[in-house]
Amino acid sequence: MYTFGIDIGSTSSKAVILKDGKEIIAHQVISLGTGTIGPKEAKEQVFKEASISPEEISYTIVTGYGRMKCDYADEQISELSCHAKGIHYLLPTVRTVIDIGGQDAKALRIDDKGRLIQFQMNDKCAAGTGRFLDVMAKILNVDINDLGPLSEKSNHPASISNTCTVFAESEVISKLSSDIPLEDIAAGIHESVAKRVAGMALRIGKTPDVAMSGGVALNIGVVHAMEREMECPVLVHPLCQSAGAIGAAILAWEKFTKEKVR
């Protein structure tokens, strides 16, 4: 039996096909989000990879920022529950999940079944989100994928005191004008994000193990900054960006099998 999970984010689309609720037989990440051809591309490519047709899918769940715009799913579920399930599948020992998305940041506490217990969320401003990092990378004239490795070269991270994106932008421009090295500014940017997001995570209680999900988890500079702020290791799975889609596919399997039993 196959289930399909798709996570339509603000900046990327992730799709996963799961067999019998256990085996990931295909997954795709497209760097285009809601309102673009990204979701369509992710769906087409994941079915091509799996060598099955959409008609063979028993149940589909969509999650993410753009989930309301998906008209073919059997159900729409919040990314909070989906990331909780997805990370539990990838890293079963994790009890605290930090998810930094394109437009928001979330800290989740989950149980030993991958169920959401408590959460904190910032969706009111861009500070501490992937969007914040995108803006800062453009100011530094650095590719977003190079921001993490660049910051790792820093020995003296610059202090970025403003959490508001607009004011932080001015602060970064001022530091550039003062000839502060790019790597120190990049490290300061990552520390700024980590301080804000770690604050949310600590409010719900730091229960080990701790992991990051979402695309920002691929930024090694943010991960290391988060470890310093949390004062503990932060786990990152290679499929961290697809955690929401994996969780959606797992929940689709659970929903379908439960209905089938009835």
C-alpha positions as CSV (number, residue, x, y, z in Angstrom):
1,M,0.0,0.0,0.0
2,Y,1.3,3.4,-0.9
3,T,0.6,6.8,0.7
4,F,1.7,10.2,-0.6
5,G,2.8,13.2,1.5
6,I,3.5,16.6,0.1
7,D,4.8,19.6,1.9
8,I,4.2,22.9,0.1
9,G,6.3,25.5,1.7
10,S,6.8,29.2,0.9
11,T,10.1,28.6,-0.8
12,S,10.3,24.9,-1.7
13,S,8.1,21.9,-2.3
14,K,8.8,18.4,-0.9
15,A,7.1,15.2,-1.9
16,V,7.4,11.6,-0.4
17,I,5.8,8.3,-1.4
18,L,5.7,5.7,1.5
19,K,5.2,2.0,1.2
20,D,3.2,0.2,4.0
21,G,3.8,3.1,6.4
22,K,7.5,2.2,6.7
23,E,9.6,2.4,3.6
24,I,10.3,5.7,1.7
25,I,10.4,4.6,-1.9
26,A,10.8,8.1,-3.4
27,H,11.3,11.6,-2.3
28,Q,11.9,14.9,-4.1
29,V,12.7,18.5,-3.1
30,I,12.1,21.3,-5.5
31,S,13.4,24.8,-4.7
32,L,10.1,26.5,-5.6
33,G,7.2,26.9,-3.2
34,T,3.5,27.8,-3.2
35,G,2.2,29.8,-6.1
36,T,4.8,28.4,-8.5
37,I,5.2,25.2,-10.5
38,G,7.1,23.7,-7.6
39,P,4.3,21.6,-6.1
40,K,3.4,20.2,-9.6
41,E,7.1,19.5,-10.3
42,A,7.6,17.7,-7.0
43,K,4.6,15.5,-7.5
44,E,5.5,14.6,-11.1
45,Q,9.1,13.8,-10.3
46,V,8.4,11.7,-7.1
47,F,5.9,9.5,-9.1
48,K,8.5,9.2,-11.9
49,E,11.1,8.1,-9.3
50,A,8.8,5.6,-7.7
51,S,7.6,4.2,-11.0
52,I,4.0,4.1,-9.9
53,S,0.9,6.1,-10.9
54,P,-1.2,8.5,-8.7
55,E,-4.0,6.0,-9.0
56,E,-2.0,3.5,-6.9
57,I,-2.0,5.9,-3.9
58,S,-4.4,4.9,-1.1
59,Y,-4.3,8.2,0.7
60,T,-2.7,11.7,0.3
61,I,-2.1,14.3,2.9
62,V,-0.8,17.8,2.1
63,T,0.9,20.1,4.7
64,G,2.9,23.3,4.7
65,Y,2.4,27.0,4.1
66,G,0.6,26.4,0.8
67,R,-1.5,23.4,1.8
68,M,-4.8,25.2,1.3
69,K,-4.1,25.6,-2.4
70,C,-3.8,21.9,-3.0
71,D,-7.0,20.5,-4.5
72,Y,-6.2,16.8,-4.9
73,A,-5.2,15.7,-1.3
74,D,-7.6,13.7,0.8
75,E,-6.7,15.8,3.8
76,Q,-4.8,18.9,4.9
77,I,-2.8,18.7,8.1
78,S,-0.7,21.4,10.0
79,E,3.0,21.2,9.4
80,L,3.4,21.0,13.2
81,S,2.1,17.5,13.4
82,C,3.7,16.5,10.2
83,H,7.2,17.6,11.2
84,A,6.7,15.9,14.6
85,K,5.9,12.6,12.9
86,G,8.6,13.0,10.2
87,I,11.4,13.7,12.6
88,H,10.3,10.8,14.9
89,Y,10.5,8.5,11.8
90,L,14.0,9.7,10.9
91,L,15.4,10.2,14.5
92,P,13.3,8.2,17.0
93,T,15.1,9.4,20.1
94,V,14.3,13.1,19.5
95,R,11.9,14.9,21.8
96,T,12.5,18.5,20.9
97,V,12.3,19.6,17.2
98,I,13.4,23.0,15.9
99,D,11.9,23.8,12.4
100,I,13.0,27.0,10.7
101,G,10.9,27.5,7.6
102,G,10.9,30.2,4.9
103,Q,8.3,32.3,6.6
104,D,8.2,31.1,10.2
105,A,10.1,29.2,12.9
106,K,8.7,26.6,15.3
107,A,9.9,24.7,18.4
108,L,8.1,21.4,19.1
109,R,8.1,19.0,22.0
110,I,7.0,15.5,21.0
111,D,6.4,12.2,22.7
112,D,7.9,8.7,22.1
113,K,5.3,8.1,19.4
114,G,6.0,11.3,17.5
115,R,2.9,13.1,18.7
116,L,3.0,16.8,19.3
117,I,2.8,17.8,23.0
118,Q,3.6,21.5,23.0
119,F,4.9,24.1,20.6
120,Q,6.1,27.7,20.2
121,M,5.8,29.5,16.9
122,N,7.0,32.8,15.3
123,D,5.0,33.5,12.2
124,K,4.5,37.3,12.7
125,C,7.8,38.6,11.4
126,A,10.7,37.3,9.2
127,A,13.3,37.4,12.0
128,G,14.7,34.0,12.8
129,T,13.4,32.5,9.5
130,G,14.7,31.3,6.2
131,R,13.5,34.6,4.7
132,F,15.7,36.5,7.1
133,L,18.8,34.5,6.0
134,D,17.9,35.0,2.3
135,V,17.8,38.8,2.8
136,M,21.1,38.8,4.7
137,A,22.8,36.6,2.0
138,K,21.8,39.1,-0.7
139,I,23.2,42.0,1.3
140,L,26.5,40.2,1.7
141,N,26.3,39.2,-2.0
142,V,26.8,35.5,-1.0
143,D,24.9,32.5,-2.3
144,I,22.5,31.3,0.4
145,N,24.1,27.8,0.2
146,D,27.6,29.3,0.9
147,L,26.5,31.3,3.9
148,G,27.0,28.4,6.4
149,P,30.5,27.4,5.2
150,L,31.5,31.1,5.1
151,S,30.4,31.6,8.7
152,E,32.4,28.6,9.9
153,K,35.6,30.5,9.0
154,S,34.9,33.2,11.6
155,N,36.8,33.5,14.8
156,H,35.1,36.7,15.9
157,P,31.4,36.7,15.1
158,A,29.9,40.2,14.7
159,S,27.2,41.2,17.0
160,I,23.8,41.7,15.2
161,S,21.6,43.2,17.9
162,N,18.5,43.9,15.9
163,T,16.0,41.1,15.5
164,C,13.8,43.0,13.1
165,T,14.8,42.2,9.5
166,V,14.6,45.9,8.4
167,F,16.8,47.2,11.2
168,A,19.2,44.1,11.0
169,E,19.6,44.9,7.3
170,S,20.8,48.4,8.1
171,E,23.1,47.1,10.8
172,V,24.7,44.6,8.4
173,I,25.2,47.3,5.8
174,S,26.9,49.4,8.5
175,K,29.2,46.6,9.4
176,L,30.1,46.1,5.8
177,S,31.0,49.8,5.5
178,S,33.2,49.3,8.6
179,D,35.2,46.6,6.7
180,I,34.2,43.8,9.1
181,P,35.0,40.5,7.4
182,L,32.2,38.8,5.7
183,E,32.7,35.6,7.6
184,D,32.3,37.4,10.9
185,I,29.1,39.1,9.8
186,A,27.7,35.8,8.5
187,A,28.5,34.2,11.9
188,G,26.8,37.1,13.6
189,I,23.7,36.6,11.4
190,H,23.5,32.9,12.4
191,E,23.9,33.7,16.1
192,S,21.1,36.2,15.8
193,V,18.8,33.6,14.3
194,A,19.9,30.9,16.8
195,K,19.2,33.2,19.8
196,R,15.7,34.0,18.7
197,V,14.7,30.4,17.9
198,A,16.5,28.8,20.8
199,G,14.5,31.2,23.1
200,M,11.3,29.6,21.8
201,A,12.7,26.1,22.3
202,L,13.8,26.8,25.8
203,R,10.3,28.1,26.7
204,I,8.8,24.7,26.0
205,G,11.6,22.9,27.8
206,K,14.8,21.5,26.4
207,T,14.1,17.8,26.3
208,P,16.9,15.7,24.7
209,D,17.5,14.6,22.1
210,V,17.2,17.9,20.1
211,A,17.0,18.0,16.3
212,M,16.4,20.5,13.5
213,S,14.1,19.9,10.5
214,G,13.5,22.0,7.4
215,G,15.8,23.5,4.8
216,V,17.6,25.8,7.2
217,A,18.9,22.7,9.0
218,L,21.2,22.2,6.0
219,N,23.0,25.4,7.0
220,I,25.9,24.2,9.2
221,G,26.5,27.7,10.6
222,V,22.9,27.9,12.0
223,V,23.2,24.3,13.4
224,H,26.4,25.1,15.2
225,A,25.0,28.4,16.5
226,M,21.9,26.6,17.7
227,E,24.1,24.1,19.6
228,R,25.9,26.9,21.4
229,E,22.6,28.6,22.3
230,M,20.9,25.3,23.4
231,E,24.1,24.1,25.1
232,C,23.6,20.6,23.7
233,P,24.1,18.6,20.5
234,V,21.5,19.3,17.7
235,L,20.9,16.3,15.4
236,V,20.3,16.8,11.7
237,H,19.2,13.9,9.4
238,P,20.2,14.0,5.7
239,L,16.4,14.0,4.9
240,C,15.7,16.9,7.3
241,Q,14.2,19.1,4.6
242,S,11.6,16.4,3.7
243,A,10.5,15.8,7.4
244,G,7.2,17.5,6.8
245,A,6.4,15.5,3.7
246,I,7.5,12.2,5.4
247,G,5.3,13.0,8.4
248,A,2.4,13.7,6.0
249,A,2.8,10.3,4.3
250,I,3.0,8.5,7.6
251,L,-0.1,10.2,8.9
252,A,-1.8,9.3,5.6
253,W,-1.0,5.7,6.2
254,E,-2.2,5.8,9.8
255,K,-5.5,7.5,8.8
256,F,-6.1,5.1,5.9
257,T,-5.4,1.9,7.9
258,K,-7.6,3.2,10.8
259,E,-10.5,3.8,8.4
260,K,-9.9,0.4,6.8
261,V,-10.2,-1.3,10.2
262,R,-13.5,0.4,10.8
